[in-house]
């Protein structure tokens, strides 16, 4: 295959995350040149539905003029100033006010940063800082979940429960624990009801806390719907039972809303969809519709007062980034939150969700699909070699990646996840007609790969 000049330049200069760096030298990159609405265009002029909203993030689609104007105007006014040492700018307060007003808990303040990874890294530091302020110097361990995804910094990758983020990085660091993944389809015991399954998971969590010593366990972090871990939607009652355990042992509860926040599940936050009552949330991605890197952590009043006490003792709050509350990012975030409200994006998602969810569920009828799941405008299918036994394909067959490649040939960009799971997460502005177009491409892709599976006998055990 002949590679374009742009592709060759890319190969020789850029490190690509989540990419096989060896095979990439031969295959080269797909160069995306522009976008409009839910569509992106490559450098060959081909149009694609961006069926994963970039990386779960471009909620308002591409070329949204109000966001472009917000960034441009802020660039002209002041492209950068910082918030260290008491300095600030108006956009920081505006973005914080808007986020506080819609947060699914009693947020007192907002601490900005640049990415979801940084947000969850901050969560770890803040909880440690808070417990030191309270004199609970042993209460430092974090519990997350197997298959959970919380980022790629040293601390946030340790919270992440995916082996690919740990292998040969010497992770996780000590004090980072992983409890059960609430994926009923994969992890329920034979004959176990969903209620029995969630009861068992809550029991296992409590046993872990007791085994570790409750006086050493500080916090529990969870995505409302697991994203990169497979779009795992928890069974009814799961979080209610988990939260009862956390409350019993004075464990701080963090909702990682980086993917689920800002309308994705049919409520402003996934916490509302699943009855979660967090002490804090982490947000990023759709906070600015991904038009500018910005993320945030919400801080409750009790933690804020502890931070004030520590500042008195130490002379300052010794944390922050050069780009904390970057004025352009804050301006874009404030405008994004304004758009969600004035265009009733949550109402739009609720109106479209039944059609989207029905399309995903209908895919369960396909010979390749063992399980289909969706909530709001996020969903996934799990591909299996045997529907009855749930047996997976040989990983070497790369069936999930094959479906994604076939979908791309039919004008749809989606993403393969570990375990031959294919995820769907279009921009929230998608229309009913575009949903039809999207799933027509999915069906074509599945049929193509099913033909190959049958022809090559890839279902053989």
C-alpha positions in Angstrom: 0.0 0.0 0.0 1.4 3.4 -1.0 1.2 6.0 1.8 0.6 9.7 1.3 3.2 12.2 2.2 1.1 13.3 5.1 1.0 9.7 6.4 4.7 9.2 6.1 5.4 12.5 7.9 3.1 11.4 10.7 4.7 7.9 11.0 8.1 9.5 11.4 7.1 12.1 14.0 4.1 11.2 16.1 3.5 8.6 18.8 -0.1 7.4 18.7 -1.8 6.3 21.9 -3.6 2.9 22.0 -2.0 1.8 18.7 0.2 -1.1 17.8 3.3 1.0 17.0 4.9 -1.8 15.0 2.1 -2.5 12.5 1.3 1.2 12.4 4.5 1.8 10.5 3.1 -0.2 7.6 -0.6 0.8 7.8 -0.1 4.4 8.6 -2.7 6.9 9.9 -6.2 7.9 8.8 -5.9 11.7 8.3 -9.0 13.6 9.3 -9.2 17.0 7.7 -12.5 18.6 8.7 -15.8 18.0 10.3 -19.4 19.3 10.0 -22.2 18.3 12.4 -21.9 14.6 13.1 -19.6 14.0 10.1 -15.9 14.1 9.6 -14.0 14.0 6.3 -10.6 12.4 5.6 -7.9 13.8 3.3 -9.3 11.7 0.5 -12.6 13.5 0.7 -14.5 10.6 2.2 -17.3 11.3 4.6 -17.9 9.4 7.8 -20.4 9.5 10.7 -18.3 10.0 13.8 -20.0 7.3 15.7 -18.0 7.6 18.9 -18.1 11.4 19.0 -14.3 11.4 18.6 -13.4 9.7 21.9 -16.8 9.9 23.7 -16.5 13.7 23.7 -17.6 15.8 20.7 -21.1 16.1 22.0 -22.2 19.1 19.9 -20.6 17.8 16.8 -18.2 19.6 14.5 -17.9 23.2 13.3 -20.3 24.5 16.0 -20.0 28.3 15.4 -20.9 29.4 18.9 -18.0 27.5 20.4 -15.7 28.7 17.7 -16.7 32.2 18.4 -16.3 31.8 22.2 -12.7 30.6 21.7 -11.9 33.2 19.1 -13.3 36.1 21.2 -11.4 34.9 24.3 -8.2 34.5 22.2 -8.5 38.2 21.2 -9.3 39.4 24.7 -6.6 37.5 26.6 -5.4 34.1 25.3 -3.7 33.1 28.5 -3.6 34.1 32.1 -3.3 31.9 35.2 -5.2 31.5 38.5 -2.1 31.0 40.7 -1.6 33.3 43.7 -5.1 34.8 43.7 -5.1 35.9 40.1 -8.1 35.0 37.9 -10.3 36.0 35.0 -14.1 36.2 34.5 -14.4 33.0 32.4 -13.1 30.9 35.3 -15.9 32.0 37.5 -18.5 31.8 34.8 -17.6 28.2 33.9 -17.5 27.2 37.6 -20.9 28.8 38.3 -22.5 27.0 35.5 -21.0 23.6 36.5 -21.9 24.1 40.2 -25.5 24.9 39.2 -26.1 21.5 37.5 -23.8 19.2 39.6 -25.6 16.2 41.0 -24.4 16.9 44.5 -23.9 20.0 46.7 -20.8 21.4 45.1 -19.1 24.3 46.8 -16.2 25.0 44.5 -14.6 23.7 41.2 -11.0 22.8 40.6 -10.2 22.9 36.9 -7.5 21.0 35.1 -6.8 19.8 31.5 -8.1 16.2 31.1 -10.1 13.5 32.7 -6.9 11.7 33.7 -5.8 14.9 35.5 -9.2 15.2 37.1 -9.1 11.7 38.6 -5.4 12.3 39.6 -6.6 15.4 41.4 -9.3 13.3 43.1 -6.6 11.1 44.7 -4.6 14.0 45.9 -7.6 15.8 47.3 -8.8 12.8 49.2 -5.4 12.2 50.7 -5.1 15.9 51.6 -8.6 15.9 53.1 -8.0 12.9 55.3 -4.7 14.3 56.5 -6.5 17.5 57.4 -9.0 15.4 59.4 -6.2 13.5 61.2 -7.1 10.3 59.4 -3.6 9.7 58.2 -4.0 6.0 57.5 -7.2 6.4 55.5 -5.7 6.5 52.0 -6.6 3.5 49.9 -8.8 3.8 46.8 -11.2 1.2 45.5 -12.2 1.2 41.8 -13.5 -1.7 39.7 -12.2 -4.2 37.3 -12.7 -2.9 33.7 -13.2 0.6 35.0 -11.4 3.4 33.2 -10.2 6.5 35.0 -7.3 7.7 32.9 -3.6 7.2 32.2 -1.5 9.2 34.7 0.4 7.1 37.3 -2.5 7.5 39.8 -5.4 7.5 37.4 -4.1 4.5 35.4 -3.8 2.7 38.8 -7.4 3.4 39.4 -8.2 2.0 35.9 -9.0 -1.7 36.0 -7.8 -2.7 32.6 -4.6 -4.9 32.3 -3.5 -3.1 29.1 -3.0 0.1 31.1 -0.9 -1.7 33.7 1.4 -4.1 31.9 5.0 -3.1 31.8 4.2 0.4 33.3 4.7 -1.1 36.8 1.2 -0.3 37.7 -1.0 -0.2 39.7 0.8 1.6 42.6 0.1 0.4 46.1 -3.1 1.3 47.8 -5.2 1.0 44.6 -7.7 -1.8 44.8 -10.2 -3.2 42.3 -13.5 -4.8 43.1 -16.0 -6.6 40.9 -17.2 -5.3 37.5 -21.0 -5.1 37.4 -21.3 -6.8 34.0 -24.2 -9.2 34.5 -23.9 -10.9 31.1 -20.3 -11.9 31.7 -19.9 -12.3 35.4 -23.2 -13.6 36.8 -23.1 -17.1 38.2 -25.4 -19.7 36.6 -29.0 -19.2 37.6 -28.1 -15.9 39.5 -30.7 -13.2 39.1 -29.7 -9.5 38.7 -30.7 -8.8 42.3 -28.6 -11.7 43.6 -25.7 -10.6 41.4 -25.7 -7.0 42.8 -26.1 -8.3 46.3 -23.1 -10.5 45.9 -21.0 -7.6 44.4 -21.9 -5.4 47.4 -21.0 -8.2 49.8 -17.7 -8.7 48.1 -17.0 -5.0 48.3 -17.7 -5.0 52.0 -15.5 -8.0 52.6 -12.7 -6.2 50.7 -13.1 -3.2 52.9 -13.1 -5.3 56.1 -10.1 -7.3 54.9 -8.1 -4.1 54.1 -9.3 -2.4 57.4 -11.9 0.3 57.0 -9.6 2.8 58.7 -7.3 2.6 55.7 -9.9 2.8 52.9 -10.5 6.4 51.8 -12.6 6.4 48.6 -14.5 4.5 45.9 -14.6 5.8 42.3 -17.0 4.6 39.6 -18.3 5.5 36.2 -22.1 5.4 36.0 -21.6 3.4 32.8 -18.2 1.9 32.2 -16.9 3.3 28.9 -13.6 1.9 27.7 -14.2 -1.2 29.8 -17.0 -2.2 27.5 -20.0 0.1 27.9 -21.0 -1.9 31.0 -24.5 -0.7 32.2 -25.0 -1.7 35.8 -28.1 -3.7 36.8 -31.0 -2.0 38.6 -30.2 -1.5 42.3 -26.4 -1.9 42.0 -25.4 1.6 43.1 -28.0 1.7 45.9 -26.4 -1.4 47.4 -22.8 -0.2 46.8 -23.5 3.2 48.4 -25.0 1.6 51.5 -21.6 -0.1 52.0 -19.6 3.1 51.4 -21.8 5.0 53.9 -21.3 2.3 56.6 -17.5 2.7 56.5 -17.2 6.5 55.9 -15.8 6.1 52.3 -15.8 9.1 50.0 -17.7 8.4 46.8 -16.5 9.9 43.5 -18.5 9.6 40.3 -16.4 9.6 37.2 -18.7 11.5 34.8 -16.1 12.0 32.1 -18.1 10.0 29.6 -21.6 10.0 31.0 -21.8 13.7 32.0 -23.8 16.4 30.1 -26.7 14.5 28.7 -25.3 11.2 27.4 -27.6 8.9 29.4 -30.7 11.1 29.1 -30.0 13.1 32.2 -27.5 15.8 32.7 -25.3 13.4 34.6 -25.2 9.6 34.7 -25.3 9.9 38.5 -29.0 11.0 38.1 -29.8 8.1 35.8 -28.5 5.5 38.2 -29.4 6.9 41.5 -25.8 7.8 42.5 -25.2 10.2 45.4 -21.6 11.2 45.0 -19.5 13.4 47.2 -17.7 14.7 44.1 -17.6 14.3 40.3 -14.9 14.4 37.7 -15.8 15.9 34.4 -14.0 16.5 31.1 -14.7 15.6 27.4 -18.2 17.0 26.8 -17.5 19.8 29.3 -16.3 21.7 26.2 -17.6 19.4 23.6 -13.9 18.6 23.2 -13.3 21.9 21.4 -10.6 22.8 24.0 -8.8 20.6 26.6 -10.5 21.3 30.0 -11.7 19.2 32.9 -12.8 19.7 36.5 -13.4 18.2 39.9 -16.2 19.5 42.1 -15.4 20.1 45.8 -18.0 19.9 48.6 -18.1 22.4 51.4 -16.6 20.0 54.0 -13.6 19.3 51.9 -13.2 23.0 51.0 -13.1 24.0 54.7 -10.4 21.3 55.2 -8.5 22.9 52.3 -8.8 26.3 54.0 -7.5 24.8 57.3 -4.6 23.2 55.5 -3.8 26.5 53.8 -3.6 28.2 57.2 -1.3 25.6 58.4 1.0 25.2 55.4 0.8 28.7 53.9 -0.9 27.8 50.7 -2.8 25.1 48.7 0.2 23.5 47.0 -1.4 22.2 43.8 -2.4 23.4 40.4 -1.4 23.3 36.7 -0.2 26.1 34.4 -3.4 25.6 32.5 -5.8 25.3 35.4 -8.9 27.2 34.3 -7.2 28.3 31.1 -9.3 31.3 29.9 -10.0 29.9 26.4 -11.0 26.5 27.8 -13.1 28.1 30.4 -14.8 30.3 27.8 -15.6 27.3 25.6 -16.8 25.3 28.6 -19.1 28.1 29.8 -20.6 28.4 26.3 -21.0 24.7 25.9 -22.9 24.5 29.2 -25.0 27.4 28.0 -25.8 25.6 24.8 -26.8 22.4 26.6 -29.4 24.4 28.5 -30.8 26.7 25.9 -31.1 24.0 23.2 -32.4 21.5 25.7 -29.9 18.9 24.7 -31.1 16.5 27.5 -34.6 16.7 26.1 -33.2 16.0 22.6 -31.4 12.9 23.9 -34.5 11.6 25.7 -36.5 12.0 22.5 -34.0 10.1 20.4 -32.9 7.5 23.0 -35.8 5.0 22.4 -34.9 4.8 18.7 -31.2 4.5 19.4 -31.7 1.9 22.1 -34.0 -0.1 20.0 -31.5 -0.2 17.1 -28.8 -1.4 19.5 -31.1 -4.1 20.9 -32.1 -5.3 17.5 -28.4 -6.1 16.8 -28.7 -8.9 19.3 -30.5 -10.9 16.7 -27.4 -10.9 14.5 -25.5 -14.2 14.5 -22.3 -12.5 15.6 -23.8 -10.6 18.6 -24.0 -12.3 22.0 -25.2 -9.2 23.9 -26.4 -5.7 23.1 -26.9 -2.9 25.5 -27.6 0.8 25.4 -28.8 3.7 27.6 -29.5 7.2 26.2 -27.1 7.7 23.3 -24.4 5.3 24.4 -24.4 1.5 23.6 -22.3 -1.5 22.6 -22.5 -5.0 21.2 -20.5 -7.9 22.4 -19.4 -10.3 19.6 -19.3 -14.0 20.4 -18.4 -17.3 18.6 -21.3 -19.1 20.4 -24.4 -17.3 21.6 -25.5 -20.1 23.9 -22.3 -20.5 25.8 -21.1 -16.9 25.4 -17.8 -18.3 24.1 -15.6 -15.5 22.7 -13.7 -15.7 19.4 -10.0 -16.4 19.4 -8.4 -13.0 20.1 -6.1 -13.6 17.1 -9.2 -13.4 14.8 -9.7 -9.7 15.9 -13.4 -9.9 15.1 -14.3 -6.6 16.8 -11.6 -4.8 14.9 -12.8 -6.4 11.7 -16.4 -5.1 12.3 -15.0 -1.6 13.0 -12.9 -1.7 9.8 -15.9 -2.8 7.7 -18.1 -0.1 9.2 -15.5 2.5 8.2 -15.7 1.2 4.6 -19.4 2.0 4.9 -18.9 5.5 6.2 -19.1 5.0 10.0 -16.3 5.4 12.6 -16.9 3.3 15.7 -14.4 1.8 18.2 -13.4 -1.7 19.1 -12.9 -2.4 22.8 -11.3 -5.4 24.5 -13.2 -8.6 24.3 -14.6 -8.0 20.8 -16.9 -5.3 22.1 -17.9 -2.6 19.6 -19.0 0.8 21.1 -21.5 3.4 19.8 -21.5 7.0 21.2 -22.5 9.5 18.5 -22.6 13.3 19.0 -25.7 14.3 21.0 -26.9 16.4 18.1 -27.6 13.4 15.9 -31.0 13.2 14.3 -33.4 10.3 13.9 -32.6 10.1 10.2 -28.9 10.0 11.0 -29.4 7.2 13.5 -31.0 5.2 10.7 -28.0 5.9 8.5 -25.6 4.9 11.3 -27.1 1.6 12.0 -27.6 0.7 8.3 -23.8 0.9 8.2 -23.5 -1.3 11.3 -25.7 -4.0 9.8 -23.6 -4.0 6.6 -20.4 -4.3 8.5 -21.7 -7.2 10.7 -23.0 -9.0 7.6 -19.6 -8.7 5.9 -17.7 -10.1 8.9 -20.3 -12.9 9.4 -19.6 -14.0 5.8 -15.9 -14.1 6.6 -16.4 -15.9 9.9 -18.5 -18.6 8.2 -16.1 -18.9 5.2 -13.0 -19.3 7.3 -14.6 -21.4 10.0 -13.6 -18.9 12.8 -16.3 -20.2 15.2 -14.4 -23.4 15.7 -13.6 -23.9 19.4 
